Amino acid sequence: MITKTQIINTLDKLPQNLSIDQVIDQLIFLEKVQKGLDDSAKGKVNTKEQAKKKLAKWLK
């Protein structure tokens, strides 16, 4: 889960003039990165072989 501080820090780094879509895109990206870090910390990761199996239909 992302924190209010992370959201504020992300917003502070954005340019002064931007669309709401750009803000939403940044927040979604932040949330996905944080989820990945949380999953990694909990050991919810795939081996290279597991990833290849899951992505096989796109890697051909």
Steps between C-alpha positions, in 0.01 A plus 500: 500500500627847422516765767380858494863609526590301188210662313602849609865436405392374159276801441778738607727357230249556221504814285272791590283463189363155437174322437302298749570197279875548554447519878290185496758318284777592745298385801410170332867446416600579860242256632615219268866552593413497870293182457795334328733601782250377761458167318876461476543567870238233575675249276226508237737479205536276195814326386626570150353168385160574655496840333590346163211253536252773587617727219556228237206604282645853468865400464455283189 
